[in-house]
Amino acid sequence: MRLVGMADPILRWAGGKRQIISDIVSRLPPKRDFNNYYEPFFGGGAVFFNIEPSNGYINDINEPLMDFYRLFRDNFAEIIDMNKRLDDELNQWNNESDRKHFYYTRRREFNELHNGQVDDELREAALFLFLNRTCWNGLYRTNRDGDFNVPMKSGVIETNSIESNLRRGHKVLQNTTITSKDFTYILDEVKEDDLVFLDPPYVQESDARQFDEYSPGGFDEERQKEVRDLALDLHNRGAYVMITNSYRAKEMYFCHNEFAKNFRIKPIKAARTINSDSSQRIEIGNTDIIVTNSPQFWEQKDFNDFR
């Protein structure tokens, strides 16, 4: 479903939707049918960058992430130049321990900038991209003090190798409103014929702490139900709505009779990483669900009722 020349995400991001992007995009209404595009759990923004909306509103509660997108949109050349210089500095070192020392020094610098010890938001944005390219598995994880604490990966993604996609992503971000609020803000903004893509933190298979944790306070069952009820409110005002979540969440949607009358669900099989090597993925059956009120898919046979 993705057309040649469309942008990929400009960041690696845990919980990103690149694996199932064709399943998602093929079930969205065509661009001619919706007005504004809202994505309040933005993360890596795979859907946004794929469909390239001309009037987008993107949001995430992760403030450093959205600060990065805003600065990347407005200061592309400076951030790319800084990252090329960071690559040159890193590549001066051949010894692994020296390279790690350089990485952890830059990580500490990023945390000092983020915590307000130093004031240079452009340098902070440049380091955000650098750390995303060089950290393990594209994770954004913080400790209790709010410091980024993900270790270095073995293979570094060079700026030059992804510059053309970064440039495409920069172009897509033009004329895009970028915010960092709680997702419920869209209730005050979304109107009839707008499109809302909701990708909340997934319902997990266990209560163990996840690397893609939404916020220090987590994202519990009540917040999941809040997303569901918000989607129904948006449907009732005439908006197009799609939700993605884990397969485990399916009952939460269909135990609500009014929601079940207006939305359909599609189970998805996605590969999952089985260890720290992101190349080691296996199919483990239905892993994700797509829930949507898009009318053109109501009659599709691959949408299941589960009840």
N, C-alpha and C positions, 0 to 999 in steps of 0.2 A: 504493500500500500504506500510505502514511502517512495517519493519520486526522487530521481537523481538530481543532485544539486541542493536539495533541502538540507537544513542544518541538523547535525546531531547535537546532543547536549554538549555544552562547553565545559562541564565539570563531570567527573565521575562521582556518583552519589549512591550510597546504600539505599536499597529499595527503589531504585530507578526502574523505569518501565520499558527500557529498550528491548528486552526479550519478548514482550507481548505487544509491542507498539502496533503491529498490523491488526491484531485482534481488537485493539482499542479504536484506532482511527477508522477502521471499516464500519464501526458502529456509531460513529458520531454523525450528526447531520451535516450535509455539505455546507461549505462556507457561505454560499449564497442564501442559506436559510436562517442564519443567526446573525445577530448584531454584534454585541460585545462578547469577549471571551474572558472568563474568570477562572483562575486556578489558585485557590487559597492555601493549598499544601504543596508548594512549588517544588522544593528539593532540586533535582537535576533538570526538571522541566522537559522531559523527552517528548511529551505530547505537544506542548507549546512550540518547541523548535521544529517539530515535524509538520504541523499544520500551518505554521507561520501566520497567525491571526494579525490583521491590520489594526485592530483596536483591542489590545490585550491588557488585562489587569492581573498582575501576578503578585503573590503574597506568600510569606512563610513566617512562622514565629521565630525562626532562627535569624536573628538580626544581623550577625556578621555575614551570613549568606546573602541576604537581600542588599546589604550595603555593598557587597562585592558586585552584584549584578548592576546596581545603579552606577557605580564608578566605572565598571567595565563598559557600560553603555555610553558613558559620557567622556571617558578618557582611554579609549582603546589603544591608541598608538603608544602612549606612555607606559601602560601596563604591559604590553607586549615587549617593548624595549627593555623594561626592567627584568622581565622574565628571561629574555635572551642573555642578559648580563649575568643573571643568577645561574643560568646553565653554564656559561663560560667559567664562572668562579668554581662551580661544583666540579666541572670536568678538569680542572687543574689538578685534582687529587685522584690518584690511581688506587691508593690504599683504601680498603673498605672502611677501616676505622676512621680515617681522615674524612671520607665522604660522609659518614654518619655524624661526625663531629660538626661538619658544616651544616648538615640538615638540622641537627638539634639546636645549633646556634640560631638558625633562622626561625625555628619553631619558637624558641624563647623570645626572640625579637617580635614575632607576631603576637604572642601573648602579652608582651609589654605594651604594644600598640593598642591591642584590643582592650586592655584593662585601663587605658588612659595614662599609663606611666610616660608614654611618648605620644605626641600628637602629629601624625602624618598618615591621613586616611588613604592616600594614594599608595604609599608604601605598604600599608596594611592589606589593601586589595591585591597588590602584586604578589605579596607573600601568600595570600589566600590561594591564588592560582598555583603558585609554586608548590605549596604544601599538598594541594590536591593532586598534582601531577606526580609527586614523589612519595606520598604516604601510602601505607598499606591499604589496598583495596578501595581507595577513594572514600574512606570513612571520615565522618566529622563527629568526633567524640570528645567530650570534655570531662574534666574531673569536677569535684564538688566546688572548686574555686572558680569554675568557668574557664579553665585553661585547656586549650587544645592539647591532647596528649597521645595522638596516634603515632606509632613508630614508623620508621622509614621502610620502604619496599626495596626489593633487590634490583628491579629494573625501572629506570627513570624514563618517563615520557618527555621527550625533548619538545620545547616550544616550536621549533621549526617543523616538526613532524605533524603538528596539529594546527598550524597557523591558519591554513585555508579554512578549516572548519570554525575556528575562533572568529575569523572575519565574517563568515556567514551568520554565526550566532549574534555577533555585534549588530549586524544589519537587521536581524529579526527583532532585536530589543528596542529598536527605534520606535517612537510613538507608543511605548508601553509604559503603563503606570506601575511602579514598583513600591510595595509597602511591606511592613512587618507588623502584623497585628494578629489577634486571635481570629480564627477562621470565620467566626460568626459575624464579622463586619459586613459580609456580603449581603446579609439580610436587609441592610439599609441601602444597597446599591443596585442589586440585580433587578432587571425589568423583564417584561414579556419578550420572548424571542431571543434573549441572551442565552449563551451556552456556559454551563458551569461544570468543570471537571474536578471532582473531589477524590483525592488520593490520600486519605488519612493514614496514620501509622497503622499497620496491619494488626488485627487480632492475632495474638501469638499462640503457638502450640503449647507454650509453657509460660510460667510466670517469671522465668529467668530474665535478667536484665539484657536488653538487646542493644547491639551496637548502633542501630538506627533509631534509638529512643528519641521520641518527639521533643521532649523537654525534660528538665530535671524532675518535674512532677509526674512524668509519665502521661499516658493516654489511656484511661481506664474505660470500663464498660459504659459508664454513664456518658462519657464524651463520645464514644462510638454511637450510642443511641441519639445523642444530640446531632451528630452528622446526619443520621437517617432522618430524623424529624425535620432538620433544616432542608434536606433534599425534597421532602414532601411539601413543605411550605413553598419552596421555589417552583415545584411542579404546579401547585395550585395558582400561582401568579402567571403561569404560561411560559416558564423558562425550560430550556432543554437541560437535563441533568444526567451526568454519568458518575458512578462511584466505582472505584476498584478497592478490593479488600482480599483477605485470605479466604480460602474455601471454607475454613472453619467458621467464618462469620455469617454464612448463608441463612441460618435459622433466625438470626437477629432481625433480618430484614423481613422474612416471611411470617414471623409471628405477629406482625402488625398488619391487620387486615386491610386498612385503607392504603398502606404502602404497597402491599402485594397486589392490589387491584390496579395500580397505576404504573408499576415498574416490572420489567422482565430481567432475568438473570442468565448469564452465560458462564459455565465453568470453563476454566482455562488450565491447560497443562503447561507449566513452565519448569525449566531446569533449575536446580538449586545447587549451590556450591556445597561440596561434601567435606572440604577441609580448607586450610588457609590458602591453597592454590586455587585462584579464581578460574583457572582453566579446567579444573576437575569438577564437572557438572554432570548430574544424572537426572533422568526423568523420574519423578516419584508420584505420578498420577495427578489428579486435580489439585492444584496448589492455589489458584487465584479465582476470583469471580469478577465479572463485569456486570454492573447493575445499571440499567438505563430506562428512561421513559421515551427515548427517541421513537416516534411513531412508526417510522419505516421498518423497524425491526420487530414489531409486535407479532407479525405473522411468521417470522423465521422459525424453522423447525429446530434449530440448534439452541434456542432459548428454553431452558428447563423450568418447570414449576416447583420441583422439590417437595411439594406438599403432599 
